[in-house]
Amino acid sequence: MSHRKPDIEATEPDVSLSGNSSKSDLKATEHAEHAENLSRRASQGAHPRQTSVAQRLRNPLAGLSEAQVIADVDAWCVEKGLQEHQNVFRKGALIARMGQRDDGFEYVTQLSEEDKDVLRHEIAHRWSQPFMLYFLVVLCAGSAIVQGMDQTAVNGAQEFYFEEFGIGPEKVWLRGLLNGAPHLCSCLIGCWSNAPLNKYFGRRGTIFISCIISFITGIWMAVANNWVNLLIARFALGFAVGAKSSTTPVYAAESAPKTIRGALTMMWQMWTAFGIMLGFVVSVAFEKVTIFGPTSPWRWMLASTSIPPMIVCLQVYFCPESPRIKILTLKIRWYMEKGKYDKAFTALCRLRKHKIQATRDMYYAYKLLEVEQAEREGKSLWKEIFVVRRNRRAAQSAFFVMFMQQFCGVNVIAYYSSSIFQEAGFSRSEALLTSMGTGITNFLFAIPAIYTIDTFGRRNLLLTTFPLMGLCLLWCGMSFFLPQNPDGTPTQARLGSIAASIYTFMAVYSPGEGPVPFTYSAEAFPLHLRDIGMSFATATCWGFNFILSLTWPALVEAFTPQGAFGWYAAWNFFGWIYCYFFLPETKNLTLEELDTVFDVGNHDFSTYYRQKLPWYMKKHILRQNVESMPALYQLHDDPIPNIMRPRGSRANSTQNAQEYSKKA
């Protein structure tokens, strides 16, 4: 088990201490703590260098005095041509130095009461933000809607273009390839185009390009005159799907202040669910539109997917370019890499209510970027992902949650629910209408995840929903055994049971495997590996998405609906076992704490939770009064020691330890 004492960083302002405490006493205490930490880590075989990097990534200004910070920011302003804003940058830098605490600015004596009121208001009214930030959020929501519609408009459209192009039920592999083509392109090309597109065009440019591709391919698909043309158009759509899914959540996260960043990142999944619902809605809306022939409704369904990206393309022109930032950690980058620091500051000021907030975030971002670039220099990032245990465990966990997002079976419903309902005995119109209900269910039950993912936790959500999803799929598969009427029509019990099982499955999926994979993958990797780590994770997601959409028709033909649903039910039960024994919790953990969590190997982690099974049985099943098990790891994250707090605000150290232990 990994144990870690609290790290005391020199991030405190120069304040006077009452009693017997003095600044020299504090430095002596810090030196002793640091020596003890190094000794403890060395005895445990840890890597001091890696821990030091984690501390600097958590706060790159740690260890600097106020005078050093002011000297550094003064030189930086002169170098970058920002002298006219030098005074406000001084204040911003001193606030950033204390940034690991929400109330850290209270210790900065150089701030006026007016400055502190601005920062207090930011904490107390976290949703009080400039109009431009909300305009940007609407842009990201529109981009997510595009993503969702691109996925599910094909659900109803395929019922018509299979008929028009003569792709009969016996051509199961061609049916699967037509549906899965965008996801194949996303896995092989789209996800990996994210880095060069962002480098040369920025976040805003990448979103614009991906939406232009979505707009063009939507029209292209609608006018396709044969299945080959349609296949090429759907493959080209994958360029947009991959780049957009990797860029848009980051654009929202990096542009938002940290007080609302998590909620805005979660909204990507929620609005994607809304787009998925719209994909089902247009299938119902255009079912009877037969202007160009009885099988032409599919053209209107696919053409409608061009409307949201057209709106996003128009809107993106009015948004400020984002500071190019690593996922979930604000760092001015794209403008800075181009040497346009004045434009970076102007862009950030449009997204903040006060200049002092913009200077704080910009200077902190620059210093964080320095640490990250030093970490990247001269290293093989792919090698570091798979050779270093901490990174390998993160990649393994991200791979698992992305893989299970597909193999839990959800996209069987998203892509083939209309076919499934018709197989059960619904008419085409009834199948399309019932499919729309699955999309509505998915969207409505995605909304609570904004709250539960940070309270209930990622691991607990998966442990709760995996077995329930497995049972729902078994229920659905077994419902196909229910008898039909003597005339061959399905009974109401058969139809109702199949529909109810799929609706229940979607309700369980939406707060669990729906939002967890992208959130988990975004925070699992170390900062300097997060770009390549997220490309790996999203490629995994889209790759298995393609496998699922390609193989489902053949799977149903070979094993019948009962066997096909049973196959994916079994994967959900496997997911629960793997999640319990191998998947760490990442809720509310700092970068340094994530290093601790992922540095615990598979054997130690699984052994601990295997030994904890009897404890769960006694405490929660038999309701016995049992002693708490020792924590697998001890987590601490308090940048300001108790001795530095004003009289009356000193927290109880035991309570702090218990609070941080709960994170595990």
C-alpha positions in Angstrom: 0.0 0.0 0.0 1.2 3.5 -0.7 1.3 6.0 2.1 2.0 9.7 1.7 2.3 12.4 4.3 1.0 15.9 3.6 3.3 17.9 1.4 3.9 21.4 2.7 4.6 23.8 -0.2 6.0 27.3 0.1 2.9 29.0 -1.3 2.1 31.1 1.6 2.3 34.9 1.6 4.7 36.8 3.8 2.5 37.3 6.9 3.3 37.8 10.5 2.8 34.9 12.8 1.7 35.3 16.4 2.9 33.3 19.4 6.1 31.3 19.1 5.8 30.6 15.4 8.2 32.5 13.0 9.1 32.3 9.4 12.3 30.6 10.2 10.4 28.0 12.2 8.2 27.4 9.3 11.1 26.9 6.9 12.7 24.5 9.3 9.4 22.6 9.6 9.1 22.5 5.8 12.7 21.2 5.4 12.1 18.5 8.0 8.8 17.5 6.3 10.5 17.4 2.9 13.4 15.3 4.1 11.0 12.9 5.8 8.9 12.6 2.6 11.9 11.8 0.5 13.1 9.2 2.9 9.7 7.6 3.1 9.3 7.5 -0.7 12.8 6.2 -1.2 12.1 3.3 1.2 8.9 2.5 -0.7 10.6 2.4 -4.0 8.8 5.5 -5.4 10.2 7.9 -7.8 11.0 11.3 -6.2 11.4 13.0 -9.6 7.9 12.0 -10.7 6.4 13.3 -7.4 8.2 16.6 -7.8 6.8 17.0 -11.3 3.3 16.3 -10.0 3.7 19.0 -7.3 4.9 21.5 -9.9 2.0 20.7 -12.2 -0.4 21.1 -9.3 1.1 24.6 -8.8 4.1 25.7 -10.8 4.7 28.6 -8.5 5.2 26.4 -5.4 8.4 27.3 -3.5 8.6 30.9 -4.8 8.4 33.8 -2.4 6.3 36.9 -3.2 9.4 38.8 -4.2 10.5 36.1 -6.6 7.0 35.9 -8.2 6.9 39.7 -8.6 10.3 39.8 -10.2 9.5 36.9 -12.5 6.1 38.4 -13.7 7.7 41.8 -14.2 10.4 40.3 -16.5 7.7 38.2 -18.2 5.5 41.3 -19.0 8.5 43.1 -20.5 9.5 40.1 -22.6 5.9 39.6 -23.9 5.1 43.2 -24.5 2.5 43.4 -21.7 4.0 46.3 -19.7 0.8 48.3 -19.7 -0.9 45.6 -17.7 2.1 45.0 -15.4 0.4 46.0 -12.2 -2.6 43.9 -12.6 -0.4 41.0 -13.7 1.5 41.3 -10.4 -1.8 40.8 -8.5 -2.8 38.0 -10.8 0.5 36.2 -10.3 0.3 36.5 -6.5 -3.3 35.1 -6.6 -2.1 32.2 -8.8 0.6 31.4 -6.3 -2.1 30.7 -3.7 -4.4 29.1 -6.3 -4.7 25.7 -4.6 -7.2 27.1 -2.1 -10.4 28.9 -3.1 -9.7 31.5 -0.4 -6.0 31.7 -1.0 -6.4 35.3 -2.3 -7.4 36.4 1.2 -3.7 35.9 2.2 -2.4 38.3 -0.5 -1.9 41.6 1.2 -1.3 43.5 -2.1 -4.9 43.1 -3.1 -7.4 45.9 -2.4 -10.8 45.1 -0.8 -12.4 45.7 -4.2 -10.1 43.1 -5.8 -11.0 40.6 -3.1 -14.7 41.3 -3.5 -14.4 40.4 -7.2 -12.8 37.0 -6.3 -15.3 36.4 -3.5 -18.1 37.0 -5.9 -16.5 34.5 -8.3 -16.7 31.8 -5.6 -20.1 32.6 -4.2 -21.8 33.1 -7.6 -19.9 30.7 -9.9 -22.5 30.9 -12.7 -22.2 34.7 -12.9 -20.1 34.8 -16.0 -19.7 37.1 -19.0 -22.2 36.7 -21.9 -19.4 35.6 -24.3 -18.6 32.6 -22.1 -22.2 31.4 -22.3 -22.2 32.1 -26.0 -19.2 29.8 -26.3 -21.1 27.2 -24.2 -24.0 27.3 -26.6 -21.5 26.8 -29.4 -20.1 23.7 -27.7 -23.6 22.4 -27.1 -24.4 22.8 -30.8 -21.3 20.9 -31.7 -22.4 18.1 -29.3 -25.8 18.1 -30.9 -24.1 17.6 -34.3 -22.2 14.7 -32.9 -25.4 13.0 -31.5 -27.4 13.5 -34.7 -24.6 12.1 -36.9 -24.8 8.9 -34.8 -28.5 8.2 -34.7 -30.1 9.7 -37.9 -29.0 6.5 -39.6 -31.2 4.4 -37.3 -34.4 5.3 -39.2 -32.7 6.1 -42.5 -31.3 2.6 -43.0 -34.8 1.1 -43.1 -35.3 3.0 -46.4 -31.9 3.0 -48.1 -31.4 -0.7 -47.6 -34.6 -1.1 -49.5 -33.7 1.4 -52.2 -30.3 0.0 -52.9 -31.3 -3.6 -52.7 -29.3 -4.5 -49.6 -31.3 -7.4 -48.3 -31.2 -9.1 -44.9 -28.8 -11.7 -46.2 -26.1 -9.0 -46.8 -25.4 -8.6 -43.1 -21.8 -7.5 -43.5 -22.5 -4.8 -46.0 -25.3 -3.4 -43.8 -22.9 -3.3 -40.8 -20.2 -1.6 -42.9 -22.5 1.1 -44.1 -23.6 1.9 -40.6 -20.1 1.7 -39.0 -18.1 3.5 -41.7 -17.9 6.8 -39.9 -16.6 5.2 -36.7 -13.9 3.3 -38.7 -12.6 6.6 -40.1 -12.8 8.2 -36.7 -10.7 5.4 -35.2 -8.1 5.3 -37.9 -7.8 9.0 -38.9 -10.3 11.4 -37.3 -9.0 11.1 -33.7 -5.4 11.4 -34.7 -6.0 14.5 -36.8 -6.9 16.3 -33.7 -3.3 17.3 -32.8 -2.3 18.8 -36.1 -5.6 20.6 -36.7 -5.4 22.2 -33.3 -1.8 23.1 -33.8 -2.3 24.9 -37.1 -5.9 26.2 -36.8 -6.6 26.3 -33.0 -9.7 25.0 -31.2 -12.1 27.3 -33.0 -10.7 26.5 -36.4 -10.8 22.7 -35.7 -14.5 22.9 -34.7 -15.2 25.0 -37.8 -13.5 22.5 -40.1 -15.2 19.5 -38.5 -18.6 21.1 -38.8 -18.0 22.1 -42.4 -17.2 18.4 -43.1 -20.4 17.4 -41.2 -22.4 19.8 -43.3 -21.0 18.7 -46.7 -21.2 15.0 -45.9 -24.8 15.4 -44.7 -25.8 16.7 -48.1 -23.5 14.2 -49.9 -25.2 11.3 -48.1 -28.7 12.7 -48.9 -27.9 12.8 -52.7 -26.0 9.5 -53.0 -27.2 7.5 -56.0 -25.8 4.1 -55.0 -24.5 2.3 -51.9 -20.9 2.9 -52.8 -21.4 6.6 -53.0 -23.2 6.5 -49.6 -20.4 4.4 -48.1 -17.7 6.9 -49.2 -19.8 9.8 -47.8 -20.3 8.1 -44.5 -16.6 7.3 -44.2 -15.8 10.9 -44.9 -18.1 11.9 -42.0 -15.7 10.1 -39.7 -13.1 12.9 -40.2 -15.5 15.3 -38.5 -16.7 12.9 -35.8 -13.2 12.1 -34.6 -11.8 15.7 -34.5 -15.0 17.2 -33.0 -15.3 14.6 -30.2 -11.6 15.3 -29.2 -11.7 19.1 -29.5 -15.0 20.5 -28.4 -15.0 19.3 -24.7 -11.5 20.7 -24.4 -12.5 24.0 -25.9 -15.3 24.3 -23.2 -13.0 23.2 -20.4 -10.1 25.4 -21.2 -12.2 28.5 -21.7 -14.2 28.2 -18.5 -13.0 29.2 -15.0 -12.2 26.3 -12.7 -15.4 26.9 -10.6 -17.6 25.7 -13.4 -15.2 23.8 -15.6 -16.3 20.3 -14.5 -20.0 21.0 -15.1 -19.4 22.5 -18.6 -17.3 19.5 -19.5 -20.1 17.2 -18.4 -22.5 19.1 -20.6 -20.8 17.7 -23.7 -22.2 14.3 -22.9 -25.6 15.7 -22.0 -26.0 17.7 -25.3 -24.7 14.7 -27.3 -27.5 12.8 -25.7 -29.9 15.6 -26.9 -28.5 15.3 -30.4 -29.0 11.5 -30.2 -32.6 12.2 -29.4 -32.9 14.6 -32.3 -31.6 11.9 -34.6 -34.5 9.7 -33.6 -37.0 12.7 -33.9 -36.1 13.4 -37.5 -36.5 9.8 -38.4 -40.1 10.0 -37.2 -40.6 13.5 -38.7 -39.6 12.5 -42.2 -41.0 9.0 -42.4 -43.9 10.1 -44.5 -42.1 12.6 -46.7 -42.0 10.7 -50.0 -41.6 13.6 -52.5 -38.9 11.7 -54.5 -40.4 8.3 -54.1 -41.6 5.8 -51.5 -38.1 5.0 -50.3 -36.8 8.6 -50.3 -37.5 9.6 -46.6 -33.9 8.5 -45.7 -32.6 11.4 -47.8 -34.4 13.9 -45.8 -33.3 12.2 -42.5 -29.7 12.4 -43.4 -29.9 15.8 -45.0 -31.3 17.2 -41.8 -28.0 16.4 -40.0 -26.5 19.3 -42.0 -28.6 22.0 -40.3 -26.9 22.0 -36.8 -23.3 22.1 -38.2 -24.3 25.0 -40.4 -25.5 26.9 -37.4 -22.3 26.1 -35.5 -20.2 27.3 -38.4 -21.9 30.7 -38.3 -21.7 31.0 -34.6 -18.0 30.0 -34.2 -17.0 33.2 -36.2 -18.2 35.3 -33.2 -16.4 33.3 -30.5 -12.9 34.3 -29.2 -10.2 31.8 -30.0 -9.5 29.6 -27.1 -6.2 29.6 -25.3 -5.0 26.1 -26.3 -5.1 24.2 -23.1 -4.6 20.7 -21.7 -7.9 19.0 -20.7 -9.3 20.3 -17.5 -6.3 22.5 -16.6 -6.3 26.1 -18.0 -3.1 27.0 -19.8 -2.8 29.7 -22.5 -1.1 27.9 -25.3 -2.3 28.3 -28.9 -1.9 32.1 -29.0 1.2 31.8 -26.8 2.9 29.3 -29.1 2.3 31.8 -31.9 3.8 34.6 -29.8 0.5 36.5 -29.7 0.4 37.2 -26.0 -1.6 40.4 -26.3 -4.3 38.6 -28.3 -4.3 35.8 -25.8 -4.9 38.3 -23.0 -7.7 40.0 -25.0 -9.4 36.7 -25.7 -9.2 35.7 -22.0 -10.6 39.1 -20.9 -13.7 38.4 -23.0 -14.3 35.2 -21.1 -13.7 36.7 -17.6 -15.6 39.5 -15.7 -12.5 41.2 -14.4 -8.9 41.7 -15.6 -7.5 40.4 -12.4 -9.1 37.0 -13.1 -7.7 37.0 -16.7 -4.2 37.9 -15.5 -4.3 35.2 -12.8 -5.3 32.5 -15.2 -3.0 33.6 -18.0 0.2 33.8 -15.9 -0.6 30.6 -14.1 -1.2 28.9 -17.5 2.1 30.1 -18.9 4.1 28.8 -15.9 2.2 25.5 -16.1 3.1 25.2 -19.8 6.8 25.7 -18.9 6.7 22.7 -16.6 4.8 20.6 -19.1 7.1 21.4 -22.0 10.1 20.5 -19.8 8.5 17.1 -19.1 7.9 16.4 -22.8 11.4 17.4 -24.0 13.5 14.5 -25.2 10.9 11.8 -24.3 9.0 9.2 -26.2 5.5 9.8 -25.0 4.2 6.5 -26.3 6.9 4.6 -24.6 6.2 6.5 -21.4 2.5 5.6 -21.5 3.2 1.9 -21.5 6.5 1.6 -19.6 5.8 3.7 -16.5 3.4 1.9 -14.2 1.5 4.9 -13.2 0.8 5.8 -16.9 0.2 2.2 -17.9 -2.5 1.8 -15.2 -4.1 5.1 -16.4 -4.1 3.8 -20.0 -5.5 0.5 -19.0 -8.3 2.1 -17.0 -9.1 4.5 -19.9 -9.1 1.7 -22.4 -11.5 -0.3 -20.2 -14.1 2.4 -19.7 -14.0 3.3 -23.4 -14.3 -0.3 -24.5 -17.2 -0.9 -22.1 -19.0 2.1 -23.3 -19.4 0.2 -26.6 -19.6 -3.4 -25.4 -22.2 -2.6 -22.8 -24.5 -2.7 -25.9 -25.8 0.8 -25.9 -25.0 1.5 -29.6 -26.9 -1.6 -30.6 -29.9 0.4 -29.5 -28.7 3.7 -31.0 -28.0 2.2 -34.4 -30.4 -0.7 -34.7 -33.4 -0.2 -32.4 -35.8 0.3 -35.3 -34.7 -3.0 -36.7 -34.9 -4.7 -33.3 -38.4 -3.4 -32.7 -39.5 -4.6 -36.2 -38.0 -8.0 -35.5 -40.1 -8.1 -32.3 -43.2 -7.4 -34.4 -43.7 -3.6 -34.4 -44.7 -2.0 -37.7 -42.1 0.4 -39.3 -43.9 3.5 -38.0 -44.3 2.0 -34.5 -40.6 1.0 -34.5 -39.5 4.5 -35.4 -41.7 6.1 -32.8 -40.6 3.6 -30.1 -37.0 4.3 -31.0 -37.6 8.0 -30.5 -38.6 7.1 -26.9 -35.2 5.5 -26.3 -33.5 8.8 -27.3 -35.7 10.8 -25.1 -35.0 8.5 -22.2 -31.3 8.7 -22.8 -31.4 12.5 -22.7 -33.6 12.9 -19.6 -31.5 10.4 -17.5 -28.2 12.0 -18.6 -29.1 15.2 -16.8 -28.7 13.9 -13.2 -25.2 12.7 -14.1 -24.0 16.3 -13.9 -24.5 16.0 -10.1 -23.9 12.3 -9.5 -20.6 11.9 -11.3 -18.9 14.2 -8.7 -20.8 13.0 -5.7 -21.5 9.3 -6.2 -18.2 8.9 -8.0 -17.1 7.3 -11.3 -16.3 3.8 -10.0 -19.5 3.6 -7.9 -21.7 4.6 -10.8 -20.2 1.8 -12.9 -20.4 -0.8 -10.2 -24.1 0.1 -9.8 -25.1 0.3 -13.4 -23.1 -2.6 -15.0 -25.1 -5.5 -13.4 -28.4 -3.6 -14.0 -27.5 -3.1 -17.7 -26.7 -6.8 -17.9 -30.0 -7.8 -16.4 -31.9 -5.4 -18.8 -30.3 -7.0 -21.8 -31.1 -10.5 -20.6 -34.6 -9.3 -20.0 -34.8 -8.0 -23.6 -33.3 -11.2 -25.1 -35.6 -13.5 -23.1 -38.6 -11.4 -24.1 -38.2 -12.7 -27.7 -39.2 -16.2 -26.3 -42.6 -14.9 -25.3 -45.3 -16.5 -27.5 -47.1 -14.8 -30.4 -50.8 -14.8 -31.3 -52.1 -17.7 -33.3 -52.2 -15.6 -36.4 -48.4 -14.8 -36.1 -48.8 -11.3 -34.8 -46.9 -10.4 -31.5 -48.8 -10.3 -28.3 -49.0 -7.1 -26.3 -46.9 -8.8 -23.6 -44.1 -9.5 -26.0 -44.1 -6.0 -27.4 -44.4 -4.3 -24.1 -41.6 -6.4 -22.5 -39.1 -5.7 -25.2 -39.8 -2.0 -25.2 -39.8 -1.8 -21.4 -36.4 -3.6 -21.2 -34.8 -1.3 -23.7 -36.2 1.8 -22.1 -34.9 0.6 -18.7 -31.5 -0.1 -20.2 -31.2 3.4 -21.5 -32.3 4.9 -18.2 -29.6 2.9 -16.4 -26.9 3.6 -19.0 -27.3 7.4 -19.2 -25.9 8.3 -15.7 -23.3 5.5 -15.7 -21.4 4.4 -18.8 -22.8 7.4 -20.6 -20.8 10.2 -19.0 -18.1 8.3 -17.1 -15.7 7.2 -20.0 -14.8 10.7 -21.4 -14.7 12.2 -17.9 -12.5 9.4 -16.5 -10.1 9.4 -19.5 -9.7 13.1 -19.5 -8.4 13.1 -15.9 -6.5 9.8 -15.7 -3.4 10.7 -17.7 -0.6 13.0 -16.4 -0.8 16.5 -17.9 2.1 16.1 -20.4 0.5 12.9 -21.8 -3.1 14.0 -21.8 -3.3 14.9 -25.5 -1.9 11.6 -26.7 -3.8 9.7 -24.0 -7.1 11.2 -25.0 -6.4 10.4 -28.7 -5.7 6.8 -27.7 -8.9 6.7 -25.6 -11.2 8.2 -28.2 -9.7 6.0 -30.9 -10.5 3.0 -28.7 -14.1 4.2 -28.3 -14.7 4.7 -32.0 -12.8 1.5 -33.0 -15.0 -0.7 -30.9 -18.0 1.4 -32.0 -17.2 0.3 -35.5 -16.8 -3.4 -34.5 -20.2 -3.3 -32.8 -22.1 -1.6 -35.6 -20.4 -3.9 -38.2 -21.0 -7.2 -36.4 -24.5 -6.7 -35.0 -26.5 -7.8 -38.1 -24.3 -10.9 -38.4 -24.5 -11.6 -34.7 -28.3 -11.6 -34.8 -28.4 -13.8 -37.9 -26.1 -16.4 -36.3 -27.3 -16.4 -32.7 -30.9 -14.9 -32.9 -31.8 -11.8 -30.8 -31.8 -14.0 -27.7 -28.1 -15.0 -28.1 -27.0 -11.5 -29.4 -28.5 -9.7 -26.4 -27.1 -12.4 -24.1 -23.6 -11.8 -25.5 -23.6 -8.1 -24.5 -25.3 -8.9 -21.2 -22.3 -11.1 -20.4 -19.9 -8.3 -21.2 -21.7 -6.1 -18.6 -21.2 -8.7 -15.9 -17.5 -9.0 -16.9 -17.4 -5.2 -16.7 -18.6 -5.3 -13.1 -15.9 -7.8 -12.1 -13.2 -5.9 -13.8 -14.3 -2.6 -12.4 -14.5 -3.9 -8.8 -11.0 -5.5 -8.8 -9.0 -3.2 -11.1 -10.6 0.2 -11.7 -9.5 3.1 -9.3 -11.7 6.0 -8.3 -10.6 9.4 -9.6 -13.4 11.6 -8.2 -12.1 15.0 -6.8 -8.4 14.0 -6.9 -5.5 16.3 -7.6 -2.7 15.5 -10.0 -0.5 14.4 -7.2 -3.2 12.2 -5.7 -3.8 10.6 -9.1 -0.2 9.7 -9.2 -0.6 7.9 -5.9 -3.8 6.1 -7.0 -2.5 4.9 -10.3 0.9 3.9 -8.9 -0.8 1.0 -7.0 -0.3 -2.1 -9.2 -3.1 -4.4 -10.4 -2.0 -7.1 -8.0 -2.1 -4.9 -4.9 -5.3 -3.2 -5.9 -7.2 -6.5 -6.6 -5.8 -8.2 -3.5 -7.1 -5.3 -1.3 -10.6 -5.4 -2.7 -10.7 -9.2 -2.7 -9.9 -9.0 1.0 -12.6 -6.4 1.4 -15.4 -8.6 0.1 -16.1 -10.3 3.4 -16.1 -6.9 5.1 -18.8 -5.6 2.7 -20.8 -8.8 3.4 -20.6 -8.3 7.2 -21.3 -4.6 7.2 -23.9 -4.1 4.4 -25.6 -7.5 4.1 -25.4 -8.9 7.7 -25.5 -5.4 9.1 -22.8 -6.2 11.7 -20.8 -3.6 13.5 -17.4 -4.1 12.1 -14.2 -2.0 12.2 -13.2 0.1 9.2 -10.6 -1.5 6.9 -7.4 0.5 6.6 -7.3 2.7 3.4 -5.5 1.4 0.4 -3.8 4.8 0.1 -3.7 8.0 2.1 -4.3 11.2 0.2 -3.6 14.7 1.4 -3.9 18.0 -0.5 -3.7 21.1 1.6 -1.3 23.7 0.3 -1.5 26.0 3.4 -0.4 24.4 6.6 -2.5 25.0 9.7 0.1 27.2 11.3 -0.3 29.7 8.5 -4.1 30.2 8.9 -5.4 33.1 10.9 -6.5 32.4 14.5 -9.9 30.8 14.5 -9.7 29.3 11.0 -7.3 26.4 11.8 -8.9 23.1 10.7 -8.8 20.0 12.7 -6.0 17.8 11.2 -7.8 14.5 12.0 -11.0 15.7 10.2 -8.9 16.7 7.2 -7.3 13.3 7.0 -10.7 11.6 7.2 -12.0 13.9 4.5 -9.2 13.1 2.1 -9.3 9.4 2.9 -12.9 9.3 1.7 -11.7 10.3 -1.8 -10.3 6.7 -2.1 
